[in-house]
Amino acid sequence: MDDSNGQQATARKLTPSAIADYLNQYVVGQEDAKKVLSVALYSHNRRFGKRQLGGVEIAKSNILLIGPTGTGKTLLCETLSRIARVPFVTANATSLAQSKYVNEEIEALLQRLLEKAEGDIAMAQRGIVFIDEIDKLKTSEGEQRGTSGERVQHALLKIMEGASVRLGSTQTLDTTNILFICAGAFVGLESITATSHAFGFISVDGSDNQKVLDRLNSRVKPNDLFTFGLIPEFAGRLPVIANLQNLSKELLVRIMIEPRNSIYNQFRETLREEGVELEIEHAAFLQIAEMAFEYKVGARSLRGIFEEMLTPVLFQIPDRPEIRKVVIKSLYEEPQLVIVS
């Protein structure tokens, strides 16, 4: 599908609300994370050309996305990259931890950022780097110093806080103003936050004040990340934290139907190319969502179930031009094939 809406969004001023509206077209739910990323991109763009306001230096705020697998962390950042007016690259922390040459891997990552900027150093230095599975870098109590996870944290820390990195023999990239977005599932963090210090001793008046206090208490705190296994310096370079929630069955149904490039729309377009209309009733979507919910991997399993349901149809369609419509009423029933007489 074309991305004309994204082009329209980038053509006008990228306010946080405009960015959020664009994200809403492709990502269902996770409203808090959308707001965090929208404000972050807006602020990141504003910093350039206006590095100081009233004589005050404007510092960047790197972001940490925390949420179970399959809740949309990568999708949010991939969608954000399409509307960003800056080069955008991704990396996997697990791959970095498995490498014997971490610094070389990081240099290669920054080289890709420069390539995305078409060789423009100034543009690359205002880019965005997304690093997934950052929780896999945690260190455990009793581990020796210098383990692979901690080693990568230290290596990333240097470029996240700002460093001049030599790329090749002639070019140097300053990472001071590059925005870093890190993400991870952080399995086990909930039990840590449940026992961490809360602001319950503060006296508040009125329901609105209590809501603010509840929001503060629900935040993941730096000490929680230290306890989990991130080194304090590294966690400190990720001051903005957004939590993504588990997907309900209702959200899983919406994910299959509502986004512009939803699974349903993709298969409808595939069959439309063959001159066939695809109609899937709500009961089938709900059954797929129930099955995916049981797998406990969020939206990741939706495509596999969908593919399995439609494989018999896709196998027949190219050889049967008389079929004009496919109706699926249930995941557990054979699809109805409507034939032109």
N, C-alpha and C positions, 0 to 999 in steps of 0.2 A: 504493500500500500504506500501511497505517497505521503510525504510529511509536510503538506502545505500549511497545516496549522502551526507546526513548529517554525516554519519560515515566517509566518505572520507574527508569531510571538516574538521572534528575534528581531523583526523589522520595527516593532514598537519598543518603548522603554521596558526593560526587564525589571518590573517591580516584583516584590515577593508574591503578590497575589497573581500576577500574570504567570510567573514561574509555576506556582502551585496549580493554577488552572491547566497548564500544559501537562504537569505530572498526573493530574486527575484523569486525563484522557487515556493513560496507559497503565496506571497503578491504582488498584482498588484498596480502599482502607488506608491505614497507617497515616492518619492525618497529622499527628504530632511530628513524625519524621519528615513529612512533606514540608511542614512549616519551617523546621530547622534547616533543611537543605535549601529551601527557597530563600530564606533570609541570608544564609551563608553565601550563596551564589551572588545575590544582590550586593551584599557587602563586599565580596571579593572583587566584583567588577567596579564598584565605586572607589575602591582604594587606589586605583591606578589613575594617574593624572591629578589626583588630589590626595597625596600621601599624608598631608597634614591638614587638620582643621583647627583654626585658631591657635596655631603653633604647637598643637598636640600631635605627636606621631601616632598613626593608626596602625595597630598591630593586627595580624591575622589570627584567626581562631580555628585551628584544626578540629576535625569532627570525628567522633566515634559513634558508629551505629551498632547497637546491641540488639540481637533478636534471634529466635530459634531458626533453624534451617528452613528454607522455603518460604520465608515471610516477606521477601521482596527487597532485601538489602541491595543485592547486585542489580536488580531490575530498576530500582530507584536511581542508582548512580548511572546506569547505562542510559536511562531516559534523560537524566539531568545533562549528560554529556552532549545530547543532541541539541539542547537549547543553549548550552554554554557558549559564550563567545571567546572561549579560550581553548587551547589544546588539552586533551583529556586522555590519560592512559591508565591501565589497570595492571595490577600485579597480585600474586598469591603468596602470602607469608609462608605457607607450608613449603613451597618451592624454594624460597629464599633460605629457609632453615635447613633444607636438605643439601644445599650447595656448599661446597668447600671454599668457594670464592665469592663470599657475600658482597664484598665491595665491588667486584666486577659485575655481579648481577644488578646491583643498584645503579652502576654507571650505565649498563645496558638499558635499564628502565628509563633513565633520564635521557639517554640517546633517542629512545622511541618518542619521548615527549618533544624533543627537538625536531624529530622527523615530522611529527604531527603539526608542528609549527612551521613546516616547510623551510627549516633552517634559520628561522628568525629567532635569534637569541632572546631579544626583548619579549617576544610573544611567549616563548617557552618558559620564561622566568615568571610569568603570571598564569601558568597552567594549573591543572588539577590532577593529582595522583590518587587513585583509589586502590587501597590495599586490603584484600579480603582475607578471612581466616586469621586475623591478627591474634585471636585468642590461642591459637596453636603455638604461639611463642612463649607461653607462660612457663615460668620456672617453678619447680616444686620444692617444698621445704626439704632440706637435706641434700639437694643437688649441689654439685661442685660449681664454683664460679666458672664462667666461661662456657657453659653449655650452649648448644646451638641456638636455642630460643633466646637466651639472654644476649648472646653475641649479635644476633640479628636486631634485637631491640636497640642495642647500643649503636649499631651501624645506621639504623633508620633514624634514631634520635638526632644524629649529627645533621642529616639533611632536613629533618623536620624543623629544627630550630634555626637552620640557616648555615649553609656552607658553600664554598666555592669548589665545585667538582670539575676536574679536568676530563673532558671528553675527547679522546684522541690526542693528537700532539699539539693542536693549535687552539681548540675552543674550550672555554670555561663557562660553566653554568652556575649562577648564583641561585640557591634554592630558598633564600630568605622569604620570598613572597609567593612561593608555590603553595597552594592549598592542598593539604593532605586529608583525605577521608578514609578512615580505617573502619573495618567491620568484622564482626565475629558473632558466633552463637553464644559463647561464654557459658557453657553448660556448667551448672553448679553455682553460678554467681547469685542466683536468687536466694539460696540458703545463706550466703554471706551477708547480703543486704538485709535479710530478715532479722539478723542478730546485731547489725551494726547500730551505732548510736543514732537516735532520732531526736528531732527537735520538739519532743513532746512536753518538755518542761516549760516552754514558752507560753505565756498567758496571752490568749487572743480573744477578741470580742467580735461577734457577728459571724455569720456563715461564710461570707466572702473571705474574711481573714483566715478562717479555718481551712478553706479550700486552698489558699496560698500555702499554708503550712503543710497540708496533706501533699501538695505537689512537691514541696521541698523534701519532705520525708521519702517520697517515692523515687527521688533521683538516685542514680548510682553515684556514690561518692568516691573521691580519690582513694580513700583508705580501703574501700571495697575492692578496687582494682589492684591495689598493692597486695591485699590478702589473696586475691585470685592468682597472682603470679606475675603481674607486670611490674617492672622496676619503677620506682617513684618518678625518676626523671622522664621516662617514656610516657607514663600515664599523665604527667603534668603537661605534656605537649598536646594533649587531646582534651581541652577544657570544655568543649561543647559535646554533650552526650545525648543521643536520641534513642529511645527504646521502641522496638517494634514488637507488636503483640502477636500471639498465636492466632492463626486464621480459623475462624469458626466455619461451620458447614455452609452457612449463608454466604459468607464472604467467598468461599471457594466456588460457589455457584456463580456469584457475580463476576469473579475473575474469569470464568469460562465464557461469559456472555458480553460483559460491558466494555472492556477496553477496545480501542480502535483496532489493535492487532490481536484480539482475543483468539483463543483456540477455535472457538466456534466460527468466527469470521474467517479465519485462515482456511478451514475446511470448506466453508461455504464458497469461498472464492475458488478453491481448487476444483470443486465439482461444477461450479458455474462455467469454468473454462471448458468443461465437457458438455455443457448445455443441460446440466442437471441441477435442480433445486434441492437443497438440503434443509429439512425441517426436523428439529429435535425438540421434543416436548419437555416441559419443566421436570416431570417425574424422572426422566433419564438423567438430567443434570444433577438432581438431588441424589440419585443413587451413586453417581460418579463421585460426588463430593463426600458422601458417607464412606465410600471405600477409601478415598484419598485421606480422609480424616483418620481412619484406622491405621494407615501406614505411618502417620506421625512425622511426615517430612514436608508438611506444608503443601505449597502448590507444585512442588517438583514432580509429584507422581501423576498429576492431572493429564499431561500429554500422553504418557504411556497408556493409561486407561482409555483415553480417547482414541488413540491409534488402534488399540486392540479392538475396540467397538466398531471402528469404521473399516478395518482391513478387508473384511469380506466384501463390503460395498466397493471399495476402491479397486479390488481385484476384478470385479465384474464389469464396472462401468465402461472402460475403454473398448470392450468387445461387444457391448450391448447398446447400440445407439438408440434403441427404442425406449430405453428408460429415461424418463423426464423428471422424475421426482423421487426422493428418498425420504421416508418418514420414520423416525425412531421414537417409539413411545416409551420404551423401557430398555435398560441396559441388559435385561435378561430375556428379551424377546428378539426374534429375527426382525431385521429392518423391513419395512414395507416398501416395495419397489413399484412405483406408479409408471405404467407403460402406456405409450401412445398407441391407440388402436389403429 
